[in-house]
Amino acid sequence: MLRKPKRREEKVVKSALRAFGSENFLEENELLIKDSEGAKELYALSKDLANFINRVKLNYVCVGIKVGEVGSRRLRFTLEGSFYLIRREKKKVYVDEKGEMLFLYGRDIFARSVVKVTDDVEENDVVFVCNSKGDILGLGKSRFDASRYKDVEEDRVVVENLVDRGEYLRKEKLYKAF
C-alpha cells in the first residue's frame, strides 16, 4: 500500500528538489511512498487525482508515476522522474548527435561530444545528460567540475553512463532507480 512520506523522507525529497531548482514540484503534485523489497519507492500524482482518490475513498496499491527511491539521505531519480522533476538548467551536460547516439547505446561521454555544461556541475555529481535540444537522455556521473570541461583532452571520458533511455531496449542491467 502507498502512504504519505514520513518527516525524514519528506526532508530528503525537498533537499533533492531544492538542489535541482524544482521546489515548485510539490505545489503541483502529491507524493506517496511504497515500501518495496527494502526500497522506498517515491510516486508522484497530480493534486486533482489525489483529491479524487481521497474523495471516493479508493484503496490503491499503486498510482501515479514512479519518480525515484528515497534513501536515508538522498533521493535516487528514475528516468521518468527526471523528466517531471527537472525543468531548470541545473546539473546538465549537453552532447552532440554522435555523443547522443553513443550514450543511448550505453557508452560514456567523451569530452569531444560535450556541447555545453551548466555551471553548477561538480566532480562526482550525478548529472542529467541531454541532447542539443534539451531532451534528457539519461543520468551520468561527472568526472570533472564544469570549469574543467573545456580543458580536458577530447578522447577522455567526462561523464560515466549510469542509466540511459536505451537501457529499456538492451535490458542489460535494470535499476529500480538510480
C-alpha angles and dihedrals in degrees: 000000000000122000139182115270117267119239094264093047091049090052091053091049094048091049091053093047091049091051090057097039094247102120091130090067088086092055091061102034143048118225126215132181128219117195104219128169094327093315127105104220115204118216128187127204133172119268089242093056091045091051091049093051091048093046096052092037096231120179107225135185097189133006136158130017123314104238100172150308124278118223130183092274109007147038118234110207124219117219089253090050092053090059093054100036105040112064101138133075097266129133096348132147116197120207136194124246095273092049089048092053094047093046091052088053089057099262128136123252118259122208092247090063096053114105100172141356127198113242095241096065112117133183112286093013119142103242136188111242111215135182120237090273092056098252111147110243097179147294128297141171116245116228094195143036115260091251091060099051093088092054099048118107112259095242095053124103111245100171126035114216110242099168133341139185091259089064090086091060098041095043090196097136123001117204120199084216137330 
